[in-house]
Amino acid sequence: MKAASILGSVLLAAVSVQGHVVPQSRDTPVEDLASEEPSQITSLLEEAKAKVINQVAFNERKMRKRGLTPSCTVDKLRFRREYGSLSTSERLAYVNAVKCLQTLPPLTPASVAPGARSRFDDFIVTHIQQTLNIHFSGNFQPWHRWYVYQYEKALRVECGYNGSQPYWDWPKYSSAPQDSPLFNGDPYSLGGNGEYIPHDGPVIVPPPGVGGGNIQLPAGLGGGYVTTGPFANMTINLGPVGGLEGVPAGPLGGLGYNPRGLKRDIGPAMNQRYANWTTVLTLLSQPNIDAFRHVSEGVPYTPEIGPHGGMHYNIGGDPGGDLFTSPGDPAFWVHHGQMDRMWAVWQALGSSFSTTRYTDLGSGPYAHQSWANEPPSPLTPLTEVLDMGYAAPSTTIANVMSTTGGEFCYFYL
């Protein structure tokens, strides 16, 4: 199939950054490259936070009048924060907890995934096994919300972490994400970028059984092994599975033991193209969940891959560039922290007199039980089980639709 080239898209223009070609949307305002959050977005975030706090307080008063004890109260509400806003000691505590999880023995039986060698790998196995069911489907957002929460819980319960899961505020560092607090390679980062090696960008290949053509993406500013920061010596045990042209699958379809170093290919091209301030404002302004998801996840089989795919491929490398094994890069979790943040804020911005955004999974192509409704399948029900495999307990979608309901009691700053 003929590759659809992002570099050839009418939406792109080329600018030079450190000698490399950087695709950029023609209609992207200059302020999208600034680190300062636009006032429109700040106002929406403050409005969402106020609504959530008021709703938690209201629910608490209502339950106490009935003689019940609420599980989520204003004083218990935890706020997840942007990674760069954490102090160096807070970032170090998070990094050490992730490294701790990588040293604990796995719960996944060797008969299921002989390549799993740690509790960290348990989460990767679960994602590998379910990738084709948890993307472009009705459970995508609920599944990943529960998934990130259970990862955060493992860091806290099993590794003594006292903080909350941080997130990656994509546009804040879009002009040079490789130099951000997340990837600058200092002791408090999530490790540096990969060493720069001359290379072409990756070519996305549709998974087996899924239609569509290949997509050429721009190269980042790395491509080689990560040699700086806390994860410079990290070993990837599982994968790859598939999704990139010219990258063969690892043993046993990615579930076998395949030790290798961490690679990244971070740069501004994908960040500026897919996750700028306009992207965030557009996301938060969508009228319904179907429209929100088409902005968030883009349009399959086209260069419009949205901020979800755009920022996964902005991490790139190995395993970050592999659709199935991407949780094997510690940066996956801050990216999906931001994905959940966007959904949670959008939910909170709904009408105060309606709970639709906390119950509606949509009716469009992404609301079904199969990948983009191929083959045609029923709409995803709220009763569907979110299976965490051996990584963590499972639950139903209905239990995770609100970040202050069920087992949850968190929101975002």
C-alpha positions as CSV (number, residue, x, y, z in Angstrom):
1,M,0.0,0.0,0.0
2,K,1.2,3.5,-0.8
3,A,2.4,5.5,2.2
4,A,0.5,8.6,3.2
5,S,3.3,11.1,3.9
6,I,2.8,13.7,6.6
7,L,5.5,15.7,5.0
8,G,3.4,15.9,1.9
9,S,0.2,17.0,3.6
10,V,-1.2,20.3,2.6
11,L,-1.6,21.1,6.3
12,L,2.2,21.1,6.9
13,A,4.9,23.6,6.4
14,A,8.6,23.0,7.1
15,V,10.8,25.1,9.4
16,S,14.3,24.4,10.5
17,V,15.1,23.4,14.1
18,Q,18.8,22.6,14.9
19,G,19.3,21.6,11.2
20,H,16.3,19.2,11.1
21,V,13.0,19.6,9.2
22,V,10.1,20.2,11.5
23,P,6.6,19.8,10.1
24,Q,4.2,22.3,11.4
25,S,0.5,23.1,10.9
26,R,0.0,26.1,8.6
27,D,-2.9,27.3,10.8
28,T,-1.0,27.0,14.1
29,P,-0.6,30.4,15.8
30,V,2.9,31.5,16.8
31,E,1.8,31.4,20.5
32,D,1.3,27.7,20.2
33,L,5.1,27.4,20.4
34,A,5.2,29.4,23.7
35,S,5.6,27.7,27.1
36,E,3.0,30.0,28.8
37,E,-0.5,28.7,29.0
38,P,-3.0,30.8,27.1
39,S,-5.6,32.6,29.3
40,Q,-8.5,30.8,27.6
41,I,-7.2,27.4,28.7
42,T,-6.3,28.6,32.2
43,S,-9.9,29.8,32.6
44,L,-11.3,26.5,31.5
45,L,-9.0,24.5,33.8
46,E,-9.9,26.7,36.8
47,E,-13.6,26.3,35.9
48,A,-13.3,22.5,35.8
49,K,-11.4,22.3,39.1
50,A,-14.0,24.5,40.8
51,K,-16.9,22.4,39.5
52,V,-15.2,19.2,40.7
53,I,-14.6,20.5,44.2
54,N,-18.1,21.9,44.4
55,Q,-19.6,18.6,43.2
56,V,-17.5,16.6,45.7
57,A,-18.6,18.9,48.5
58,F,-22.2,18.7,47.5
59,N,-22.1,14.9,47.3
60,E,-20.5,14.8,50.8
61,R,-23.2,16.9,52.3
62,K,-25.9,14.9,50.7
63,M,-24.5,11.6,51.9
64,R,-23.8,12.8,55.5
65,K,-27.5,13.9,55.7
66,R,-28.5,10.3,54.9
67,G,-26.1,9.0,57.6
68,L,-23.6,7.7,55.1
69,T,-19.8,8.2,55.0
70,P,-18.6,9.4,51.6
71,S,-15.4,7.7,50.2
72,C,-14.3,10.9,48.4
73,T,-14.4,14.2,50.3
74,V,-12.8,17.6,49.6
75,D,-10.1,17.0,52.2
76,K,-9.2,13.6,50.7
77,L,-9.2,14.8,47.1
78,R,-5.7,14.2,45.5
79,F,-4.4,16.4,42.7
80,R,-2.2,15.1,40.0
81,R,0.4,17.6,38.9
82,E,2.5,18.5,35.9
83,Y,5.9,16.7,36.0
84,G,7.9,19.9,35.7
85,S,6.0,21.6,38.6
86,L,7.1,18.9,41.0
87,S,10.2,19.7,43.2
88,T,13.4,17.8,42.5
89,S,12.8,15.7,45.5
90,E,9.2,14.8,44.4
91,R,10.5,13.9,40.9
92,L,13.2,11.8,42.4
93,A,10.7,10.0,44.6
94,Y,8.6,9.2,41.5
95,V,11.6,8.0,39.5
96,N,12.7,5.8,42.4
97,A,9.3,4.2,42.7
98,V,9.2,3.4,39.0
99,K,12.7,1.8,39.3
100,C,11.5,-0.1,42.4
101,L,8.6,-1.5,40.4
102,Q,11.1,-2.7,37.8
103,T,12.9,-4.7,40.5
104,L,9.9,-6.5,42.0
105,P,9.1,-10.0,40.8
106,P,6.2,-10.4,38.2
107,L,2.8,-11.8,39.0
108,T,2.4,-12.9,35.4
109,P,3.1,-16.7,35.1
110,A,6.0,-17.6,32.8
111,S,3.5,-19.8,30.9
112,V,1.6,-16.7,29.9
113,A,4.6,-14.4,29.2
114,P,8.1,-15.8,29.7
115,G,9.6,-12.5,28.9
116,A,8.0,-10.7,31.9
117,R,10.7,-10.3,34.6
118,S,9.2,-7.6,36.9
119,R,6.0,-6.0,38.2
120,F,6.6,-3.2,35.7
121,D,6.4,-5.9,33.0
122,D,3.1,-7.1,34.3
123,F,1.5,-3.9,33.0
124,I,3.2,-4.2,29.6
125,V,1.9,-7.8,29.2
126,T,-1.6,-6.6,29.9
127,H,-1.3,-3.9,27.2
128,I,0.2,-6.2,24.7
129,Q,-2.5,-8.8,25.1
130,Q,-5.4,-6.3,24.7
131,T,-4.1,-3.6,22.4
132,L,-6.5,-4.3,19.5
133,N,-9.4,-4.2,21.9
134,I,-8.6,-1.1,23.9
135,H,-7.9,1.4,21.1
136,F,-10.4,3.2,18.9
137,S,-13.1,1.4,20.9
138,G,-15.6,2.4,23.5
139,N,-13.4,1.3,26.4
140,F,-10.3,3.2,25.4
141,Q,-10.6,6.0,27.8
142,P,-12.1,4.1,30.8
143,W,-9.6,1.2,30.3
144,H,-6.6,3.5,30.3
145,R,-7.9,5.6,33.3
146,W,-8.1,2.4,35.4
147,Y,-4.8,1.2,34.0
148,V,-2.9,4.4,35.0
149,Y,-4.6,4.4,38.4
150,Q,-3.6,0.9,39.1
151,Y,0.0,1.7,38.1
152,E,-0.1,4.7,40.4
153,K,-1.5,2.4,43.1
154,A,1.3,-0.1,42.6
155,L,3.9,2.6,43.0
156,R,2.3,3.8,46.2
157,V,1.4,0.4,47.8
158,E,4.3,-1.7,46.6
159,C,7.1,0.9,46.4
160,G,6.3,3.4,49.1
161,Y,5.6,6.3,46.8
162,N,3.6,9.1,48.6
163,G,2.8,11.3,45.6
164,S,0.3,11.1,42.7
165,Q,0.9,10.1,39.1
166,P,2.3,13.2,37.3
167,Y,1.3,14.2,33.8
168,W,3.1,15.6,30.7
169,D,1.6,18.9,29.8
170,W,2.3,18.5,26.0
171,P,2.2,22.1,24.7
172,K,4.2,23.5,27.6
173,Y,7.5,22.1,26.2
174,S,6.5,21.8,22.5
175,S,9.3,23.9,21.1
176,A,12.0,21.6,22.7
177,P,10.5,18.6,24.5
178,Q,13.9,16.9,24.6
179,D,15.1,19.7,26.9
180,S,12.1,19.6,29.2
181,P,12.3,18.4,32.9
182,L,10.9,15.1,31.6
183,F,13.7,14.3,29.1
184,N,16.7,16.5,29.8
185,G,18.6,13.6,31.2
186,D,19.2,15.0,34.7
187,P,18.8,12.8,37.8
188,Y,15.2,14.0,38.3
189,S,14.1,13.3,34.7
190,L,12.5,10.3,33.1
191,G,15.8,9.8,31.3
192,G,17.2,11.7,28.4
193,N,16.5,11.5,24.7
194,G,18.2,8.8,22.6
195,E,21.6,9.6,21.2
196,Y,21.2,11.3,17.8
197,I,21.8,9.1,14.8
198,P,20.9,10.0,11.2
199,H,17.7,8.3,10.4
200,D,14.3,8.6,8.6
201,G,11.1,8.8,10.6
202,P,9.1,5.7,11.4
203,V,6.4,4.4,9.1
204,I,3.2,3.3,10.8
205,V,1.8,0.1,9.6
206,P,-1.8,-0.9,10.4
207,P,-2.2,-3.9,12.7
208,P,-3.1,-7.3,11.0
209,G,-6.7,-7.4,10.1
210,V,-7.1,-3.6,10.2
211,G,-7.6,-1.7,7.0
212,G,-5.7,1.4,5.8
213,G,-2.4,2.4,4.5
214,N,1.1,3.1,5.9
215,I,1.8,6.6,7.3
216,Q,5.3,8.2,7.1
217,L,6.1,10.3,10.2
218,P,9.0,12.8,10.7
219,A,12.1,11.8,12.5
220,G,12.9,13.2,16.0
221,L,16.3,14.4,17.3
222,G,17.4,11.1,18.8
223,G,16.9,7.6,17.5
224,G,19.6,5.8,19.5
225,Y,19.9,4.5,23.0
226,V,19.2,6.6,26.1
227,T,22.5,7.2,27.8
228,T,21.7,9.9,30.4
229,G,19.4,10.1,33.4
230,P,17.9,7.5,35.7
231,F,16.8,5.1,33.0
232,A,20.0,5.1,31.0
233,N,20.7,1.5,31.9
234,M,17.1,0.3,31.7
235,T,16.5,-3.0,30.1
236,I,13.4,-3.6,27.9
237,N,12.3,-7.3,28.3
238,L,9.2,-7.6,26.1
239,G,8.3,-6.8,22.5
240,P,8.3,-5.4,20.0
241,V,5.0,-6.7,18.6
242,G,4.2,-4.7,15.5
243,G,3.0,-1.5,14.0
244,L,6.2,-0.1,12.5
245,E,7.6,-0.9,9.0
246,G,10.8,-2.9,9.1
247,V,10.6,-3.7,12.8
248,P,10.2,-7.5,13.3
249,A,8.2,-8.9,16.2
250,G,10.1,-10.2,19.2
251,P,10.0,-13.9,20.4
252,L,6.5,-15.4,21.0
253,G,4.8,-12.4,19.4
254,G,6.4,-10.0,21.9
255,L,5.7,-12.0,25.0
256,G,9.1,-13.8,25.0
257,Y,12.3,-12.6,26.6
258,N,14.0,-10.1,24.4
259,P,16.4,-7.9,26.5
260,R,17.7,-4.7,25.0
261,G,18.3,-1.1,25.8
262,L,15.8,1.8,25.9
263,K,15.7,4.0,22.7
264,R,14.0,7.3,22.2
265,D,13.5,9.7,19.3
266,I,12.1,12.9,20.9
267,G,11.9,16.2,19.1
268,P,9.6,19.2,18.5
269,A,8.1,18.1,15.1
270,M,5.4,15.8,16.4
271,N,4.8,17.9,19.5
272,Q,4.2,21.1,17.6
273,R,2.1,19.3,15.0
274,Y,-0.2,17.3,17.2
275,A,-0.2,18.6,20.7
276,N,0.0,22.4,20.8
277,W,-2.1,24.9,22.8
278,T,-4.7,25.0,20.0
279,T,-5.0,21.3,20.2
280,V,-5.8,21.5,23.9
281,L,-8.3,24.3,23.5
282,T,-10.0,22.5,20.6
283,L,-10.2,19.3,22.7
284,L,-11.8,21.0,25.7
285,S,-14.3,22.8,23.4
286,Q,-15.8,19.8,21.8
287,P,-19.6,19.4,22.3
288,N,-19.8,15.7,22.7
289,I,-17.7,12.6,23.4
290,D,-17.6,11.5,19.7
291,A,-16.2,14.8,18.6
292,F,-13.8,14.9,21.6
293,R,-12.4,11.5,20.6
294,H,-11.9,12.4,16.9
295,V,-9.7,15.3,18.0
296,S,-8.0,13.3,20.7
297,E,-7.3,10.2,18.7
298,G,-7.5,11.6,15.2
299,V,-8.7,9.7,12.1
300,P,-7.3,6.2,11.6
301,Y,-5.2,5.5,8.5
302,T,-4.5,9.2,7.8
303,P,-1.8,11.6,8.9
304,E,-4.3,13.2,11.3
305,I,-3.4,10.8,14.2
306,G,-4.2,13.3,17.0
307,P,-2.4,14.0,20.2
308,H,-2.7,10.5,21.5
309,G,-0.8,8.9,18.7
310,G,1.2,12.0,18.0
311,M,2.8,12.1,21.4
312,H,3.4,8.3,21.5
313,Y,5.4,8.6,18.3
314,N,7.0,11.8,19.7
315,I,8.5,9.5,22.4
316,G,9.2,7.0,19.6
317,G,12.2,4.6,19.7
318,D,11.9,1.3,21.4
319,P,9.5,0.4,23.0
320,G,7.8,3.8,22.9
321,G,7.2,3.6,19.2
322,D,5.6,0.2,19.3
323,L,1.8,0.4,19.7
324,F,1.7,-2.7,21.8
325,T,4.7,-2.4,24.0
326,S,4.7,1.4,24.5
327,P,4.0,1.2,28.3
328,G,7.6,-0.2,28.6
329,D,8.9,3.4,28.3
330,P,8.3,5.2,31.6
331,A,7.2,8.2,29.6
332,F,4.1,6.3,28.6
333,W,2.6,6.9,32.0
334,V,3.0,10.7,32.0
335,H,1.6,10.9,28.5
336,H,-1.5,8.9,29.5
337,G,-1.8,11.0,32.6
338,Q,-2.3,13.9,30.3
339,M,-4.7,11.9,28.2
340,D,-6.8,11.2,31.3
341,R,-6.5,14.9,32.4
342,M,-7.9,16.1,29.1
343,W,-10.9,13.7,29.4
344,A,-11.5,14.5,33.1
345,V,-11.4,18.3,32.5
346,W,-13.7,18.0,29.5
347,Q,-16.1,15.9,31.6
348,A,-16.1,18.5,34.3
349,L,-16.8,21.4,31.9
350,G,-20.2,19.9,31.0
351,S,-23.4,21.4,32.2
352,S,-23.9,21.5,36.0
353,F,-27.4,20.1,35.5
354,S,-26.4,17.1,33.4
355,T,-24.4,13.9,34.1
356,T,-24.2,13.0,30.4
357,R,-20.4,13.4,30.2
358,Y,-20.0,10.9,33.0
359,T,-22.2,8.2,31.4
360,D,-22.0,8.6,27.7
361,L,-19.4,6.6,25.7
362,G,-20.7,7.9,22.4
363,S,-22.3,6.4,19.3
364,G,-19.7,7.0,16.6
365,P,-17.1,4.6,15.1
366,Y,-14.9,4.7,18.3
367,A,-17.8,3.9,20.6
368,H,-18.1,0.2,19.6
369,Q,-16.4,-2.9,20.9
370,S,-14.1,-3.4,17.9
371,W,-11.3,-1.2,16.6
372,A,-13.1,1.8,14.8
373,N,-16.0,-0.6,14.5
374,E,-14.2,-2.9,12.1
375,P,-15.7,-5.4,11.9
376,P,-19.1,-3.9,12.9
377,S,-19.8,-4.6,16.5
378,P,-22.2,-3.5,19.3
379,L,-21.8,-0.3,21.2
380,T,-19.7,-0.6,24.3
381,P,-21.8,-0.9,27.5
382,L,-21.0,0.7,30.8
383,T,-21.1,-2.9,32.2
384,E,-18.1,-4.0,30.2
385,V,-15.3,-5.3,32.3
386,L,-11.9,-3.6,32.2
387,D,-9.5,-6.5,32.3
388,M,-6.1,-5.8,33.9
389,G,-4.9,-9.4,33.5
390,Y,-2.3,-10.2,36.1
391,A,-1.3,-6.6,36.6
392,A,-4.1,-5.5,38.8
393,P,-7.8,-6.1,39.7
394,S,-10.4,-5.6,37.0
395,T,-13.5,-3.5,37.2
396,T,-16.4,-2.2,35.0
397,I,-16.5,1.0,32.9
398,A,-19.3,2.3,35.1
399,N,-17.0,2.4,38.1
400,V,-14.4,4.6,36.4
401,M,-16.4,7.3,34.6
402,S,-15.7,9.9,37.2
403,T,-12.4,10.6,38.9
404,T,-14.2,11.3,42.1
405,G,-16.5,8.2,42.1
406,G,-16.0,4.6,43.0
407,E,-12.5,3.9,44.2
408,F,-11.3,7.2,42.8
409,C,-10.8,10.6,44.6
410,Y,-8.5,12.6,42.4
411,F,-8.4,15.5,39.9
412,Y,-5.8,17.6,38.2
413,L,-4.0,20.9,38.8
